[in-house]
């Protein structure tokens, strides 16, 4: 009778412990399921592994219940051994899952390293773009200085031409005065012939000097046009309004110089005709006859130069029209880029808001995971009993339970590391995207400008 009551009391205690264990297990399963659902919302990449781990945990809990039942019924030792082997297989599967989580952790670290490398490359591209911009600025300044030098050379050549024409006109006037003189002594006539011969040679030398000056003037004008085209191509990034006015003024100045050259050429022809008329009226047989072929060739050369100047003016007008069209295209491009930049800025603001919300959710998930880790550690301590860590487990089932709880704690720790690396990877990706969006428009603009400079140089 006493043995029956003792057995009944043991059965009641075992039943009470069994119910408490079931309640604790149910609460743990509820907490674990809630935490897993949060983790699935934060990172979908671990969904399959989490489902497999949840299944393994449920199987482990069922095996734990069966192990408790087998512990109460010691006469079913063979069945308990089979269940213990099943628990060992479950523990090995959890070890495989932990290895898979470690592999994913290594992949996340490699992706983070790749993002950092991409960030460094983007910084290098930005520095290279700044260097290209400085080089373009130096080329533009050099083109402007060359344009100023060419203008000064053209002005100096024009002044020298004016002086040469004045000297030639004075010589022609003196020659005409000597030609109109009718009488005089024979000695005076011989001296006059010598002086006239000297004046004629001076006139020819002045004419050659004027031709050389015209050539130098044309060369200076060509250099000024080339420098002006380079300055116009290089100054597109600073705005085209002041450059267009400067081009208009220079074109008007060239037209004025061309008209002045034509006027002086016509005056030179008229004076030469007057001198030839005075020579024809002279009766002196020693006076040399004028060479009309040279005068005709010189007049033809002057006409060709005038035609060349007119062609230069027409080419400058065509270049101005082309620059105006390019200015309109640049204005349209700037407006389009401004619109795209505004849209990108708005999209960036929205992306930052979404990112901040995602970070809040990730922090909440990390907090939940930390709570789960603490709970699992407490469960592990509770499973080890009050005898301390040095006490051996009372049975194989308790040993496997302690190993299972420790494996859960390691899995939770790996989950925390994976989540932290995923958050850092997301931030690095966002930073790389921001750098790319800020650098790519600058690179595109520099590339288009370099292409335009190459086209202008080739044309």
C-alpha positions in Angstrom: 0.0 0.0 0.0 2.8 2.4 0.9 4.6 1.6 -2.3 1.4 2.3 -4.3 1.0 5.7 -2.7 4.7 6.4 -3.3 4.3 5.5 -6.9 1.2 7.6 -7.2 3.0 10.6 -5.6 5.9 10.1 -8.1 3.5 10.0 -10.9 1.8 13.2 -9.9 5.1 15.0 -9.5 6.2 13.7 -12.9 2.9 14.8 -14.4 3.3 18.3 -12.8 6.8 18.6 -14.1 5.7 17.4 -17.5 3.0 20.0 -17.7 5.3 22.8 -16.6 7.8 21.6 -19.2 5.1 21.7 -21.8 4.0 25.2 -20.8 7.6 26.4 -20.9 8.1 24.7 -24.2 4.9 26.2 -25.6 6.0 29.7 -24.5 9.4 29.2 -25.9 8.0 28.0 -29.2 5.7 31.1 -29.3 8.6 33.5 -28.7 10.7 31.6 -31.2 8.0 31.7 -33.9 7.5 35.5 -33.3 11.2 36.1 -33.6 11.5 34.1 -36.7 8.6 36.0 -38.4 10.4 39.3 -37.6 13.6 37.9 -39.0 11.8 36.9 -42.2 10.6 40.4 -42.7 14.0 41.9 -42.2 16.0 39.6 -44.5 14.3 37.2 -46.9 17.5 35.5 -47.9 17.5 33.4 -44.7 13.9 32.2 -45.1 14.7 28.7 -46.1 17.3 28.2 -43.4 15.0 29.6 -40.7 12.2 27.3 -41.8 14.5 24.3 -41.7 15.8 25.4 -38.3 12.2 25.9 -37.0 11.3 22.4 -38.2 14.4 21.0 -36.5 13.5 22.8 -33.3 10.0 21.4 -33.4 11.4 18.0 -33.9 13.8 18.5 -31.1 11.0 19.6 -28.8 9.0 16.5 -29.7 12.0 14.3 -29.1 12.5 16.1 -25.8 9.0 15.2 -24.8 9.4 11.7 -25.8 12.7 11.5 -24.0 11.0 12.8 -20.8 8.3 10.1 -21.2 11.1 7.5 -21.8 12.9 8.7 -18.6 9.6 8.2 -16.6 9.3 4.7 -18.1 12.7 3.1 -17.5 11.5 -0.3 -18.7 11.5 1.0 -22.3 15.2 1.4 -22.7 15.5 0.2 -26.3 13.0 2.7 -27.5 14.8 5.5 -25.5 18.1 4.5 -27.3 16.5 4.9 -30.7 15.2 8.3 -29.8 18.6 9.3 -28.5 20.1 8.4 -31.8 17.4 10.5 -33.5 18.4 13.4 -31.3 22.0 12.9 -32.3 21.1 13.1 -35.9 19.1 16.3 -35.3 22.1 17.8 -33.5 24.3 17.0 -36.5 21.8 18.6 -38.8 21.9 21.7 -36.7 25.6 21.7 -36.9 25.3 21.6 -40.7 23.0 24.6 -40.6 25.5 26.4 -38.4 28.2 25.8 -41.0 25.9 27.1 -43.7 25.3 30.2 -41.7 29.1 30.7 -41.3 29.5 30.3 -45.1 26.8 33.0 -45.6 28.6 35.2 -43.2 31.8 34.8 -45.2 29.9 35.7 -48.4 28.5 38.8 -46.8 32.0 39.8 -45.8 33.2 39.4 -49.4 30.4 41.4 -50.7 31.2 44.2 -48.3 34.8 44.1 -49.4 33.7 44.4 -53.0 31.5 47.4 -52.2 34.5 49.1 -50.5 36.6 48.5 -53.6 33.9 50.0 -55.8 33.8 53.0 -53.5 37.6 53.5 -53.8 37.3 53.3 -57.6 34.5 55.9 -57.6 36.7 58.2 -55.5 39.6 57.7 -58.0 37.2 58.6 -60.9 36.1 61.7 -59.1 39.7 62.8 -58.7 40.4 62.1 -62.3 37.4 64.2 -63.4 38.7 67.1 -61.3 42.1 66.8 -63.0 40.4 66.8 -66.4 38.5 69.9 -65.4 41.7 71.7 -64.4 43.4 70.7 -67.6 40.5 72.1 -69.7 40.7 75.4 -67.7 44.4 75.6 -68.5 43.8 75.0 -72.2 41.1 77.6 -72.3 43.4 80.2 -70.6 46.2 79.3 -73.1 43.8 79.7 -76.1 42.8 83.1 -74.8 46.4 84.2 -74.4 47.2 83.0 -78.0 44.2 85.0 -79.2 45.5 88.2 -77.6 48.9 87.6 -79.1 47.5 87.1 -82.6 45.4 90.3 -82.3 48.5 92.3 -81.3 50.4 90.9 -84.2 47.6 91.8 -86.6 47.5 95.3 -85.2 51.2 95.7 -85.6 51.1 94.4 -89.1 48.3 96.8 -90.0 50.3 99.7 -88.5 53.4 98.8 -90.5 51.3 98.5 -93.7 49.8 102.0 -93.1 53.3 103.4 -92.7 54.5 101.7 -95.8 51.6 102.9 -97.8 52.2 106.5 -96.6 55.9 106.2 -97.6 54.9 104.8 -101.0 52.3 107.6 -101.5 54.9 110.2 -100.6 57.4 108.7 -103.0 54.8 108.5 -105.8 54.0 112.2 -105.2 57.6 113.2 -105.5 58.0 111.0 -108.6 54.9 112.7 -110.1 56.3 116.1 -109.3 59.6 115.3 -111.0 57.7 113.9 -114.0 55.6 117.1 -114.4 58.7 119.3 -114.5 59.3 120.1 -118.2 62.5 122.2 -118.5 65.9 122.4 -116.8 69.5 122.2 -117.6 71.2 119.0 -118.8 72.9 118.5 -115.5 69.7 119.1 -113.7 68.0 116.6 -116.1 70.6 114.0 -115.4 70.3 114.5 -111.6 66.5 114.4 -112.0 66.8 111.1 -113.8 69.0 109.7 -111.1 66.7 110.9 -108.4 63.7 109.5 -110.3 65.4 106.2 -110.8 66.2 106.1 -107.0 62.6 107.0 -106.2 61.3 104.2 -108.5 63.5 101.7 -106.7 62.3 103.0 -103.4 58.7 102.7 -104.7 59.3 99.1 -105.7 60.9 98.3 -102.3 57.9 99.9 -100.6 55.6 97.9 -102.7 57.4 94.6 -101.8 57.3 95.6 -98.2 53.5 96.3 -98.4 53.0 92.8 -100.0 55.0 91.2 -97.1 52.9 93.1 -94.6 49.7 91.9 -96.3 50.9 88.4 -96.0 51.8 88.8 -92.4 48.4 90.4 -91.8 46.7 87.5 -93.3 48.7 85.1 -91.3 47.9 87.0 -88.1 44.2 86.9 -89.0 44.4 83.2 -89.6 46.1 82.7 -86.2 43.5 84.9 -84.6 40.7 82.9 -86.1 42.2 79.6 -84.9 42.7 81.0 -81.4 39.2 82.4 -81.4 37.8 79.0 -82.3 39.8 77.3 -79.5 38.7 79.9 -77.0 35.1 79.6 -78.0 35.3 75.8 -77.7 37.0 75.9 -74.3 34.7 78.6 -72.9 31.5 76.7 -73.4 31.5 75.4 -69.8 31.4 79.0 -68.4 28.5 80.4 -70.6 28.3 81.7 -74.1 26.9 85.2 -73.7 30.1 87.2 -73.3 32.0 85.1 -75.8 29.3 85.7 -78.5 29.5 89.5 -78.0 33.4 89.3 -78.2 33.1 87.3 -81.4 30.7 89.9 -82.9 33.1 92.7 -82.0 36.1 90.9 -83.5 34.2 90.1 -86.7 33.2 93.8 -87.1 36.8 94.8 -86.5 38.0 92.4 -89.2 35.4 93.7 -91.6 36.5 97.2 -90.9 40.1 96.3 -91.5 39.2 94.5 -94.8 37.4 97.6 -96.0 40.4 99.8 -95.1 42.7 97.4 -97.0 40.5 97.6 -100.1 40.3 101.4 -99.9 44.1 101.6 -99.6 44.6 99.2 -102.5 42.2 101.2 -104.7 44.1 104.4 -103.7 47.4 102.8 -104.6 46.1 101.8 -108.0 44.8 105.3 -108.6 48.1 106.8 -107.6 50.0 104.4 -109.8 47.7 105.3 -112.7 48.4 109.0 -112.1 52.1 108.4 -112.1 51.9 106.4 -115.3 49.9 109.2 -116.9 52.6 111.7 -115.9 55.3 109.4 -117.3 53.5 109.2 -120.7 53.5 113.0 -121.1 57.2 113.3 -120.6 59.4 113.9 -123.6 62.6 112.7 -122.1 64.0 109.7 -124.0 66.0 108.5 -121.0 62.9 107.9 -118.9 62.2 104.2 -118.7 58.8 103.0 -119.9 56.5 101.6 -117.3 56.1 97.8 -117.2 52.4 97.3 -117.5 52.6 93.5 -117.0 53.9 93.8 -113.4 51.2 96.4 -112.5 48.5 94.1 -113.9 49.9 91.1 -111.9 50.0 93.2 -108.7 46.5 94.4 -109.2 45.4 90.8 -109.8 47.2 89.8 -106.7 45.4 92.5 -104.7 42.1 91.3 -106.1 42.8 87.8 -105.0 43.7 89.0 -101.5 40.5 90.9 -101.3 38.6 87.8 -102.5 40.4 85.8 -99.8 39.4 88.3 -97.1 35.8 88.1 -98.3 36.0 84.3 -98.0 37.4 84.6 -94.5 34.6 87.0 -93.5 32.0 84.5 -94.9 33.6 81.7 -93.1 33.6 83.7 -89.8 29.9 84.4 -90.3 29.3 80.7 -90.9 31.3 79.9 -87.7 29.3 82.4 -85.8 26.0 80.8 -86.9 27.4 77.4 -86.0 28.4 78.7 -82.5 24.9 80.1 -82.0 23.3 76.8 -82.9 25.7 75.0 -80.5 24.8 77.5 -77.8 21.1 76.7 -78.3 21.8 73.0 -78.1 23.9 73.5 -74.9 21.1 75.5 -73.3 18.6 72.7 -74.1 21.0 70.1 -72.7 21.6 72.2 -69.5 17.8 72.5 -69.0 17.3 68.8 -69.5 20.1 67.9 -67.1 18.7 70.3 -64.5 15.3 68.5 -64.8 17.0 65.1 -64.5 19.0 66.3 -61.5 15.8 67.5 -59.8 14.1 64.2 -60.3 17.1 62.3 -59.1 17.3 64.5 -56.0 13.6 63.7 -55.2 14.2 60.0 -55.7 17.2 60.2 -53.5 15.2 61.8 -50.7 12.6 59.1 -51.0 15.2 56.4 -51.0 16.8 57.9 -47.8 13.4 57.9 -46.1 12.9 54.2 -47.0 16.4 53.4 -45.9 15.8 55.0 -42.5 12.6 53.0 -42.0 14.4 49.9 -42.9 17.2 50.6 -40.4 14.6 51.0 -37.7 13.1 47.7 -38.6 16.5 46.1 -38.6 17.3 47.5 -35.2 14.1 46.1 -33.8 14.9 42.7 -35.3 18.3 42.8 -33.7 16.8 43.7 -30.4 14.4 40.7 -30.7 17.3 38.4 -31.6 19.3 39.6 -28.6 16.3 38.8 -26.4 16.0 35.4 -27.9 19.7 34.8 -27.4 19.5 35.7 -23.7 16.4 33.5 -23.3 18.3 30.5 -24.9 21.3 31.1 -22.7 19.0 31.1 -19.6 17.4 27.9 -20.9 20.8 26.3 -21.3 21.7 27.2 -17.7 18.4 25.9 -16.5 18.9 22.7 -18.4 22.3 22.1 -16.8 20.6 22.1 -13.4 21.7 23.6 -10.1 24.8 21.4 -9.7 26.9 23.9 -11.7 28.8 23.5 -15.0 31.1 20.9 -13.6 28.4 18.4 -12.8 27.9 15.6 -15.4 24.4 15.1 -17.0 22.3 12.6 -15.3 21.4 10.9 -18.6 22.1 10.9 -22.3 18.9 12.8 -23.0 19.8 15.7 -20.8 23.3 15.8 -22.4 21.7 16.0 -25.8 19.3 18.7 -24.6 22.1 20.8 -23.3 24.0 20.4 -26.6 20.9 21.3 -28.6 20.4 24.5 -26.5 24.0 25.5 -26.9 23.7 25.0 -30.7 20.6 27.2 -30.7 22.6 29.9 -28.9 25.4 29.7 -31.5 22.8 29.9 -34.3 21.3 33.0 -32.7 24.8 34.6 -32.5 25.4 33.8 -36.1 22.1 35.4 -37.0 23.1 38.6 -35.2 26.4 38.8 -37.1 24.7 38.2 -40.5 22.1 40.9 -39.8 24.8 43.4 -38.7 26.8 42.7 -41.9 23.7 42.9 -44.0 22.9 46.3 -42.5 26.4 47.5 -43.2 26.3 46.2 -46.7 23.1 48.0 -47.4 24.6 51.3 -46.2 27.6 50.8 -48.3 25.5 50.1 -51.4 23.5 53.2 -50.8 26.6 55.3 -50.4 28.1 53.8 -53.6 24.9 54.6 -55.5 24.9 58.2 -54.2 28.5 58.7 -55.3 27.8 57.2 -58.7 24.8 59.4 -59.3 26.9 62.5 -58.3 29.9 61.6 -60.4 28.3 60.2 -63.6 26.7 63.5 -64.8 30.1 65.3 -64.3 31.9 62.6 -66.3 29.3 62.7 -69.1 29.6 66.5 -69.3 33.4 66.4 -69.4 33.3 63.6 -72.1 30.9 65.6 -74.3 33.1 68.8 -73.9 36.2 66.9 -74.9 34.5 65.4 -77.9 33.3 68.9 -78.9 36.9 70.2 -78.6 38.2 67.4 -80.8 35.5 68.0 -83.4 36.3 71.7 -83.5 40.0 71.0 -83.8 39.5 68.5 -86.6 37.2 70.9 -88.5 
